[in-house]
Amino acid sequence: MGGKGSMIAIVALAPILGVVVIVVVLFTIITGAGDDDAAAATCGATGTVSGTAVAVQEGSLPAKVGPYSGDQVKNAAAIISIGKQRGLTQHAQQIALMAAMTESTLNNLSGGDRDSAGLFQMRPSQGWGAHAQITDISYATTAFYERLVTVPGWDTMSPGEAAQSVEGSAFPDAYATKSAYAVEMMNALSGVTVSTVSQTTEGAACTAGAASGAAAGGTNNALVGGEQPATGPHAAQINQVIGFAKQQLGKTYVLGGAGPNVWDCSGLTKVAYAQIGINIDAGHSATTQWRNGVARGQMHPLSEAQPGDLIFWGGNDAWHVGISLGGDMMIAAPKPGDVVKIQKVWGTPNGQVWRPADGI
């Protein structure tokens, strides 16, 4: 994380081929528009950004941008700077930011699913390089850009589609949900207002009413009756999970549905947690998710359920799962003939809940 107070420590960005070392100097908090205003300005920016790559401005990189802070912001600066140095475009920078936001929440992780690691959750077994390389920010970012520009037509794809073409994720629709955050990050770090092909107040990265200043997945999600706010060190990530789930309200339940337009219970929970880089289920099943929580040792008493915890029904052969909103409220895709909705916890759920955020 950053240094003392609100200051972010100096970070050197050494591109893999580099003879040039880009230094991001000390930055202080930008005073002016708050997070709500910044989010409103970019909410729904689901189109492709256009123009030559932006550069990280000296002396004014904020300590917090949307839900990201500290090392997350430094890592975003690295992605933007390396894209600029390589002579790429704003579109490429947006794609790379969206990929890293989705895969690691802009954290340089030492591990992940199977042998995945680093900002982009690259896998040595898939030819991305050794563990020490893919956890080197300069190497990983350069490798991402190098792979991106080999994708036929990448520069005319939507940013989410292009990110998926590089990453090959089991959750191909997840990248698009970070479009607005990527634009917000580019604006904040460069001091340039990034233009988009489509700038709306609705879209994959916005909740209803987002034009009034609440970006989905951020820390300002409006609470419904009986819902409790997320607290603790992972509150921002939990808000992303719940924010994504709320974006799906009203969508139809279809058995086996995992988005973007239809959902079943385990599909909703799986993709919601994929937003913060946590894979709760390699397959697609409430039973598997329950057993994974037990195997990972992340279970807590139902009486202590917190927002974001997964609530199950059916014992060890769980057949239903929902996302706790705290208290006796949850959000879930309930059953055939119904839709994703917020409801009271009903019946007799299992006596324990899974808290995947314990693994962050």
N, C-alpha and C positions, 0 to 999 in steps of 0.2 A: 504494500500500500504506500501512500504518499508519505512525505516527511512531516515535520511538526506543523501543527495548526492546519491552515487551509492550503498549504503549499505542496506542490507535487515535485518530487525530487527530479533532478536532471536524469535523463535517460539517453543513452547513445544508441542510435540505430545504425547497425553496420550491415548493409546488404551483402548477400553472399558473394557476389562478384566484385564487391565494392572496393574501390579505391577512395570512395567518398564516404565519410562518416557524417551522418546528419545528426545534429545535436538539437534536441528539444530542450530549451532553457526553462528556468523556473517560471511557473505560471501562477497567477492569482485568480481568485473568483471574479468573474465578470459581474459587475453591478448593473442593474437595469431590469429588463423583463424577467419575470419569474419563470419557473419550470412550466406552469400552466400555460402562459402565453407562448412559450417556445413550442410546446406540444401542439397547441391549437394552430400555430402557423404552419406546421408540417403534417398534421394529422390527415391521413388518407392520401399521402403522396405516394400512390401506388404505381405511378408511371415511371418510365425510364428517365433518369436525369440526363442532361445533355451538356456538352461543352468539354473543353480541355480540363485536365485534372486540376483540382484546387490544391493549394499548398497550406500547410499548417502555419498560421500567423505567429510571429514571435511576440512573446510577452503577454498574451491574453487568453491562454487556453484555460477554460473553466475547470474547477475542481469537480464539478458535477454536471452531467448532461443527461436529462431524463432520468432513467433509473440507474445510470452508470456513473461510477466515481472512481477516484484513486487510480490504481493500476489499470482498470478497465478503460479509462479515458486515455492514459498513456499508450495503451495498446492500440486504441483506435487511431491515435496520432501516428503511430508507427505504420499502420496499414495505409493511411492517407499519404504519408510522406513517401513511402516506398512506391506507391502507385504513381505519384507525381514524378519521382526520380526516374522511373522507368518509361516516362513519356506516354502514359496511358490516359484514360479519359475519366470524367466524373462517373460515367456509367460503370466502369471497371471498379472504381473506388467504392461505389455504392454496393455493388455485388459482393465484394470482399468483406465489407463491413457487415452486410446482412448475413453472410455465411458465418462469420466469427460470432456475431451476436446470437445466432441460432445454435451453433455447435457448442459454444463454451461460455456464453454471456460475456464475451471479451476477456475471459480469464485464461492465462497460459497454464492449462491444467497438466499435471504430471501423468494423469491416466484418464480412463474413460471406458466406454464399452469395448470389450475384448482388448485389443492392443492400441486403441485410439489414444491420442494425447495431443496436447498443444492447443493453440487458439482455434485451429480448424479441425481438431479431432482427426488428424491424419493417422493412417495406419502403416507401420513399417511393412506388414505382411502384404500390403497392397502397392508397394513400391514407392512410397512417399519419402523414404529415407530412414535412417536409424532414429531411435528414440531421442538421442541427444540432439539430433538435427531438427526433428519436427517440434521439439519444445524450445528451439531457438527462434525467437520472434522474427528476426530478419530472414532466416532460412525458410520458415514456414510461409511467411507472407509472399516472399519471392516465388516459392514453389507454387502457391495458389495462383498467382498472376500468370506464371508461365504456363500452367495447365489451362487456365481460362482462355488465353488467347489462341490456343490450339483447337478450341471447340468451334466447329463450323457455325457461322452465323451468330456467335455469342453477342456481338455488338448490336444486333437487332432483336434479341430475345428480351423478354421481361427480365428484370433483375432476379426475381425468384427462380425463374426457369433456368437462367444462366448459372446461378449458384448451385442448383440441383444437378446441372450437367457436369459440374466439377466434383461435387461431393458424393453424388449417388446415394442420397439418404433414403431411409425407409419412410421418411416423413416429408415427401416432396413439397407439400403445401406450406410447410412451416416457415420457409424462408421469406415468403411474401409478407408475413405478419410483421417483419422487422423493417419494412420499407420506410415507414415514417420516421422510425428511430434513426435509421442510417442518414436520412436527409437532415434531421435535426442535428446529428453529430457533425456532419459535414459543414453545416451552417455555423455551428458554434465554434469549431476548431479553426475554420478558415476565415471567418468574418465575412464570407461571401454568401449572398442569398442564392442558393442553388435552385435552378429552374427545373421543373418537371414537365413531362408531356401531359400528365393528368394531375391536377391539384384539386381535390374534392374534400368534403367534410365527412364522407363516409367511405368505408373500404375495409380491407382486411386488417388494418392496424388501428381501427377506430371503433369506439363504442357509440351507441346512439347518443346524440347530443355532444359529440366530441368537439363541435365547432365552438362550444362554450368553454373549452379548455381542458378536457380530461382525456388524455390519450390512453387507449386500452393497454393494459399490462403495466402501466405506470403506477405510481404510488398514490394517485388521486382518484381511484375508482370510487364512484358513488356507492354508498352502502344502502342496501335494501333493508326493509323492516326486519329486525331480529338478527341481521348480520353483524359480526364483530370485525373490527379492523385487524389486519395481520400485524404482529409485533415481533420483536426480536431481530437477530442479526440477518435473517434471510427474508425480511418482510418485503423487500423490493421484488425478489424472485417469486414469492408467493403471490404477490399482486399481479405479476405477469401471468402466472398459471390461472388465477381466478379471472383476470381480465380477458384472457383468451376464451375461457369457458363461457363468460358472459356474452362474448361476441356471437356465440352459437345459439343463444336463446331463441326459441321459436322454430328451430330447425327440426325436421322430422326424425323420429326414431326409426331406424332400419337395422335389423339384426345383421351384424358384420360391418356396419357403417363406421368409417373412420375419416369422415370429412370429404370434401369441404362442405357439402350440402346436406348430408345425412349422417347420423351418428347412432351407435349403440353405447351402452354404459362404459364399457372398457375402451372403446375407440376414443371417446371424449377424454377420459382420464389420461390415456396414453399420449395423445397428441398435445394435450394441455401441458403435461410435464416435459414433453419434447421441446417446448418453447424455452425452457431454461437449461436444456442440455442433459436432462435426466431421462434415461431409457428405463421405464418401469416394466417393460414387457417386450421381449424379443418377438413374441407372437401377438395374440390379440384375444385376451380372455381375462375375465374377472378372477377366475380360479388361479391362473398363473400369477396375476398381480398380487393376490393375497399371499401366495406361497413365496413370491419373491420378497415381499416385505418381511415375512418371517425369517427367510434365509439371510437377509441382510441385517437382521437384528435391529430394525428400525420401528418396532411396534410400540404403541403407547396405549394406556387404558382409554376406553371410549369416553369415560367421564372427564378426561383431560384433553379431548379433541380440540384442535386449534384450526383456524382457517388454513385451507390447503391440504389438511390431512385427508386420507382416503378412508371412507367408511364402507364396510362390506356386510353382506348378508349371505348366509349359507354355510358357515363354519369353514372347515378346511377345503371344502369343495365349493367355495364362494360362487354364487351365480349372479350377484349384482354388486355394483360399486358406484359411489358418488363422491363428490368433493365437498368436504365440510366448509361451511362459511362461518363456523364458530357457533356456540350455543346449540340450538336444535334446528339450525338451518343448513341446507346443502343445495348444491346445483348438480343436476344429473340428467342423463337421457334415460327416462324411466322404463318404457315398455312399448311394444307395437301399438300403433294408433295414437301415440302421445308424442310430445315434442320435448326438446331440451328445456328445462325450466328450473326455477328456484322453488323449493318446497321444504316443508318440515321433514326432519328425519322421522321415518315411520317404522311401525312394526318393531321387530326385535333384531337389531343389527348385531354383528359379532362384537364381542366384548373388548376388542382392541382395534385401533386404527393404525394405518401405515403413514409415517411421516417421511416421505422421500427426501425432504429438504435436509434431513439429518446427514445425508451423504454429500452435501455441498462443502 
